[in-house]
């Protein structure tokens, strides 16, 4: 096993009899993340939450708030952005709803989204339709390497009343990754808001933080392998200037103990008392992955994807396979039955959909293992085809 995969496997103490291929739904938290979160909670409980009394060891409440700020700074450094633009949320769904509700909508406003979006985005858009009488149009999420197809669709769908384009940069269904920077550059006439769901891009592809993007959201429990119940909302300069978080709470605390003002940055989207121990877990997850460059991690995922495809082909499987990174989709009837057979025969966990299976290739696999898995699943698909 190569050193990269071995390092990740040591941090993901899964049952060795199980091949877990569903990190795209929920990545198991890294060992260092779980230990950090559990240790922080234990320490806080044993010492008491404390209060702002200025006594060392008795200011646990403020310490936990400072951990949120530390998490914000850690995320910002990883994304190569300013902490001012980062809000720590409960997950991507929280972040999407916070972004959408920070905008003042009017009857007749128009939003464009795509056919491959997760319910975390489509349901909030439906609520906007119902509550504000906005109109939502859906364009097809293109196949691999078809950014020009999306550009053509947007050029014919975006109109004067369009106030937002909201979509993913990596499809949670097909695994197809799009160069949305290129797409946005080629619809220069559009000046409305842009919201990008980076749930399957953050941690597997370079984050899309350009002047054309206003909101970028992702959970920490997928490809960061961070704590459950954590996410990030990145707020661009224009949105920082022109929007307000709809749910405000007490101002946050800086690492040095000073208070932020609500209007200073994206932390105005944060509110209420949260489980601040998980903020320390976010820091631990990012510190672990920074043992490698992002380019090295992305290259590893690319090699896993290519190796899986090689095994798929070696098995002689003709089922359509899409995806350009660790998220792959196999189009096949009877996906639920195949997923059940993979579990009962091989202890392989995948995500079945109505007429497809989604495969998430975790970083603790080697390319050789990915190829073997591709061959195994390909043979199961072939066997189902032979039966009928």
VOGU-3710 file (C-alpha; in Angstrom, 3 decimals, decimal comma):
1> xxxxxxxxxx> 0,000/0,000/0,000  1,363/3,440/-0,903  2,206/5,863/1,904  -0,629/8,237/1,052  -3,350/5,584/1,259  -1,785/4,041/4,369  -1,786/7,394/6,183  -5,478/7,908/5,457  -6,369/4,331/6,370  -4,671/4,773/9,745
11> xxxxxxxxxx> -7,028/7,712/10,343  -10,131/5,806/9,200  -10,298/2,713/11,421  -13,095/1,017/9,522  -13,911/-2,647/9,913  -11,303/-4,306/7,628  -13,985/-6,669/6,303  -15,971/-3,728/4,871  -15,219/-1,810/1,674  -16,914/1,540/2,230
21> xxxxxxxxxx> -17,722/3,343/-1,035  -20,207/5,929/0,200  -18,126/8,828/1,487  -20,155/10,994/-0,869  -23,023/10,610/1,595  -21,110/10,519/4,863  -17,371/10,243/5,200  -16,288/8,560/8,439  -14,691/11,229/10,632  -10,930/10,963/10,834
31> xxxxxxxxxx> -9,603/9,382/14,026  -7,853/12,636/14,956  -11,148/14,485/14,432  -13,105/12,167/16,729  -10,402/12,282/19,390  -10,212/16,075/19,235  -13,983/16,553/19,496  -14,406/13,979/22,274  -11,455/15,385/24,201  -12,786/18,918/23,952
41> xxxxxxxxxx> -16,229/17,900/25,197  -14,747/15,914/28,096  -12,491/18,787/29,102  -15,359/21,271/28,918  -17,688/19,092/30,990  -15,079/18,318/33,637  -13,945/21,929/34,053  -17,358/23,515/33,654  -18,368/25,818/30,815  -17,098/28,790/32,782
51> xxxxxxxxxx> -17,969/32,377/32,035  -16,328/35,647/31,073  -14,634/36,001/34,445  -11,088/36,397/33,164  -9,746/33,521/35,277  -7,538/30,947/33,501  -9,349/27,623/33,367  -12,735/29,177/34,116  -13,473/30,790/30,777  -14,506/27,623/28,950
61> xxxxxxxxxx> -17,466/29,315/27,266  -15,264/31,944/25,672  -12,666/29,323/24,804  -15,238/27,383/22,830  -16,295/30,529/20,980  -12,651/31,177/20,146  -12,447/27,679/18,662  -15,153/28,668/16,185  -13,008/31,607/15,158  -9,980/29,328/14,895
71> xxxxxxxxxx> -11,993/26,972/12,678  -13,025/29,910/10,503  -9,384/30,951/10,111  -8,286/27,397/9,380  -10,937/26,988/6,675  -10,009/30,367/5,196  -6,315/29,478/5,018  -7,141/26,148/3,355  -9,424/27,852/0,817  -6,909/30,675/0,295
81> xxxxxxxxxx> -9,445/33,323/1,228  -10,112/35,782/4,037  -11,634/34,680/7,365  -14,003/37,590/6,869  -15,717/35,603/4,101  -16,212/32,370/6,096  -19,159/31,334/8,250  -19,222/28,011/10,113  -22,619/26,332/9,692  -24,342/23,085/10,632
91> xxxxxxxxxx> -23,994/21,586/7,126  -24,398/22,561/3,464  -28,190/22,680/3,795  -27,892/25,284/6,534  -25,494/27,280/4,399  -27,760/27,200/1,337  -30,780/28,352/3,314  -28,779/31,108/5,010  -27,542/32,378/1,663  -30,974/32,314/0,015
101> xxxxxxxxxx> -32,761/33,985/2,913  -30,179/36,775/3,087  -31,486/38,098/-0,234  -34,618/40,243/-0,494  -36,823/38,473/-3,060  -39,734/39,967/-4,995  -42,618/38,494/-6,924  -41,520/37,813/-10,502  -37,854/37,246/-9,676  -36,265/34,446/-11,679
111> xxxxxxxxxx> -33,787/31,729/-10,630  -31,970/29,219/-12,832  -30,762/25,873/-11,502  -29,927/22,465/-13,009  -31,462/19,012/-13,243  -28,818/17,327/-11,067  -29,169/19,344/-7,881  -29,576/17,795/-4,444  -32,784/18,305/-2,466  -30,728/20,528/-0,129
121> xxxxxxxxxx> -30,893/23,112/-2,923  -34,058/22,239/-4,834  -36,345/22,236/-1,770  -35,289/25,711/-0,563  -35,825/26,975/-4,117  -39,348/25,512/-4,080  -39,980/27,373/-0,843  -38,931/30,633/-2,506  -41,402/29,892/-5,312  -44,191/29,366/-2,805
131> xxxxxxxxxx> -43,335/32,204/-0,437  -42,287/34,958/-2,825  -43,782/33,884/-6,155  -40,375/33,638/-7,801  -39,949/31,455/-10,886  -37,376/28,663/-11,046  -36,234/27,268/-14,399  -34,204/24,073/-14,676  -31,534/23,423/-17,316  -29,842/20,086/-17,917
141> xxxxxxxxxx> -26,603/19,396/-16,061  -24,315/18,487/-18,979  -22,292/15,392/-19,621  -18,542/15,249/-19,074  -16,561/17,980/-20,793  -19,680/19,795/-21,980  -19,325/23,221/-20,378  -20,259/24,765/-23,724  -23,588/22,931/-23,547  -24,307/24,561/-20,188
151> xxxxxxxxxx> -23,247/27,954/-21,535  -25,716/27,596/-24,408  -28,490/26,595/-21,985  -27,800/29,542/-19,701  -27,679/31,986/-22,593  -31,173/30,935/-23,652  -32,622/30,671/-20,115  -31,158/33,635/-18,251  -33,242/36,785/-18,750  -33,613/40,300/-17,416
161> xxxxxxxxxx> -35,499/39,126/-14,325  -32,927/36,429/-13,433  -31,537/37,217/-9,995  -29,684/33,995/-9,253  -27,966/31,038/-10,887  -27,701/28,251/-8,289  -25,996/24,951/-9,072  -23,325/22,390/-8,187  -19,824/22,313/-9,618  -19,730/18,502/-9,225
171> xxxxxxxxxx> -22,968/16,579/-9,766  -23,950/14,429/-6,794  -25,693/12,153/-9,288  -23,246/11,657/-12,165  -19,992/12,741/-10,497  -19,317/15,011/-13,487  -17,173/18,019/-12,585  -17,602/21,279/-14,483  -15,252/24,203/-14,951  -17,767/26,779/-13,785
181> xxxxxxxxxx> -15,172/29,534/-13,892  -15,095/29,061/-17,674  -18,891/28,895/-17,774  -19,368/32,139/-15,844  -16,776/33,938/-17,942  -18,798/33,071/-21,032  -22,096/34,540/-19,860  -20,748/38,084/-19,314  -24,195/39,628/-19,719  -25,395/38,008/-16,475
191> xxxxxxxxxx> -24,895/40,151/-13,367  -27,146/38,433/-10,809  -26,222/36,339/-7,800  -24,307/33,061/-8,179  -24,576/30,292/-5,590  -22,377/27,214/-5,971  -23,035/23,985/-4,079  -19,536/22,586/-3,573  -20,596/19,551/-1,545  -18,714/17,116/-3,792
201> xxxxxxxxxx> -16,052/19,584/-4,934  -14,660/20,822/-1,611  -11,848/18,413/-0,814  -11,744/16,744/-4,237  -11,398/19,713/-6,618  -10,153/23,270/-6,354  -12,774/25,492/-4,708  -14,441/27,946/-7,077  -13,919/31,304/-5,402  -13,939/33,893/-8,162
211> xxxxxxxxxx> -15,316/37,447/-8,364  -18,349/36,025/-10,202  -19,322/33,742/-7,280  -21,301/35,167/-4,361  -21,931/32,082/-2,204  -20,008/28,799/-2,035  -21,235/26,103/0,359  -20,120/22,653/1,471  -20,402/20,229/4,407  -17,358/19,099/6,369
221> xxxxxxxxxx> -18,651/15,535/6,810  -18,126/14,367/3,230  -14,748/14,883/1,550  -13,073/16,690/4,456  -13,869/13,680/6,689  -14,627/16,160/9,446  -17,265/16,193/12,201  -20,915/15,519/11,461  -23,005/18,651/11,913  -20,512/21,080/10,404
231> xxxxxxxxxx> -20,447/23,019/7,160  -19,131/26,187/5,574  -20,719/29,187/3,908  -18,273/31,308/1,908  -19,643/34,771/1,178  -18,135/36,823/-1,644  -17,308/40,547/-1,417  -20,482/41,746/-3,132  -22,712/39,601/-0,924  -20,862/40,778/2,185
241> xxxxxxxxxx> -21,651/44,323/1,166  -25,259/43,897/0,067  -26,823/41,109/2,181  -27,548/40,379/5,830  -27,907/37,066/7,597  -31,576/36,631/8,472  -30,956/34,983/11,859  -28,677/37,112/13,989  -27,290/36,284/17,399  -24,617/37,464/19,793
251> xxxxxxxxxx> -21,414/38,753/18,181  -18,628/36,193/17,868  -15,345/36,165/19,785  -11,941/36,459/18,116  -9,076/34,182/19,085  -7,635/37,027/21,163  -10,904/37,402/23,078  -12,151/40,578/21,403  -15,643/40,716/19,951  -16,490/40,917/16,284
261> xxxxxxxxxx> -19,182/43,294/15,162  -22,024/41,616/13,252  -21,513/43,704/10,127  -17,800/42,989/9,856  -18,035/39,705/8,001  -19,723/36,409/7,178  -19,959/35,423/10,850  -23,178/37,452/10,907  -24,698/34,330/9,298  -23,825/32,346/12,440
271> xxxxxxxxxx> -26,229/32,437/15,343  -27,048/30,816/18,646  -25,227/28,417/20,933  -23,770/25,510/18,973  -21,624/22,461/19,729  -18,368/24,347/19,545  -16,328/21,194/20,201  -16,886/20,256/16,565  -15,153/23,487/15,507  -11,954/21,998/16,926
281> xxxxxxxxxx> -12,692/18,904/14,834  -12,777/21,007/11,657  -9,330/22,368/12,510  -8,030/18,829/13,091  -9,414/17,606/9,735  -7,779/20,438/7,799  -4,468/20,115/9,644  -4,336/16,416/8,786  -4,969/16,902/5,061  -2,366/19,680/4,936
291> xxxxxxxxxx> 0,310/17,014/5,241  -0,076/16,940/1,456  -0,711/19,630/-1,104  -4,202/19,910/-2,506  -2,728/19,050/-5,912  -1,410/15,752/-4,519  -4,792/14,852/-3,023  -6,683/15,749/-6,199  -4,185/13,754/-8,280  -4,717/10,731/-6,020
301> xxxxxxxxxx> -8,468/10,926/-6,560  -7,916/11,238/-10,300  -5,752/8,093/-10,279  -8,360/6,197/-8,260  -11,029/7,163/-10,784  -8,904/6,058/-13,748  -8,018/2,789/-12,014  -11,639/2,020/-11,182  -12,545/2,623/-14,814  -9,781/0,237/-15,879
311> xxxxxxxxxx> -11,233/-2,506/-13,668  -14,721/-1,769/-14,970  -13,498/-2,222/-18,541  -11,439/-5,292/-17,653  -14,620/-6,946/-16,391  -16,174/-6,365/-19,813  -18,964/-4,317/-18,268  -20,886/-2,200/-20,769  -22,897/-0,230/-18,190  -22,531/3,534/-18,616
321> xxxxxxxxxx> -20,017/4,977/-16,158  -19,726/8,720/-15,524  -17,625/10,852/-13,200  -14,267/12,598/-13,365  -13,117/12,281/-9,769  -13,830/10,083/-6,759  -17,606/10,245/-7,355  -18,714/7,809/-10,063  -22,148/6,770/-11,282  -23,060/3,479/-12,936
331> xxxxxxxxxx> -26,318/3,485/-14,826  -28,035/0,140/-14,360  -31,518/-1,275/-13,711  -32,003/-3,139/-10,484  -29,459/-1,016/-8,643  -30,956/-1,778/-5,226  -30,656/-5,529/-5,784  -27,088/-5,206/-7,037  -26,152/-3,086/-4,035  -27,652/-5,745/-1,759
341> xxxxxxxxxx> -25,642/-8,484/-3,496  -22,443/-6,447/-3,220  -23,005/-6,213/0,500  -23,997/-9,816/1,156  -21,303/-11,338/-1,098  -18,413/-8,915/-0,781  -19,175/-6,559/2,136  -19,074/-3,609/-0,267  -21,215/-0,553/0,563  -22,374/1,648/-2,330
351> xxxxxxxxxx> -25,272/4,054/-2,718  -28,140/2,671/-4,842  -30,440/5,041/-6,676  -33,522/4,396/-8,790  -31,671/3,269/-11,911  -28,049/3,759/-10,943  -25,415/3,214/-8,286  -23,105/5,881/-6,957  -19,550/4,902/-6,083  -17,417/7,121/-3,821
361> xxxxxxxxxx> -13,724/6,226/-3,897  -12,150/7,112/-0,528  -8,553/8,336/-0,211  -7,398/5,287/1,763  -7,661/3,140/-1,378  -4,654/2,516/-3,593  -5,079/2,642/-7,382  -4,632/-1,146/-7,481  -7,434/-1,609/-4,950  -9,659/0,766/-6,925
371> xxxxxxxxxx> -9,053/-1,303/-10,062  -9,887/-4,537/-8,204  -13,091/-2,998/-6,873  -14,032/-1,808/-10,353  -13,527/-5,330/-11,647  -15,553/-6,884/-8,791  -18,508/-4,536/-9,246  -18,267/-4,852/-13,025  -18,513/-8,655/-12,761  -21,601/-8,344/-10,528
381> xxxxxxxx> -23,199/-6,069/-13,096  -22,351/-8,558/-15,829  -23,898/-11,393/-13,808  -27,139/-9,460/-13,417  -27,134/-8,789/-17,149  -26,639/-12,478/-17,898  -29,638/-13,313/-15,723  -31,868/-11,166/-17,636
//
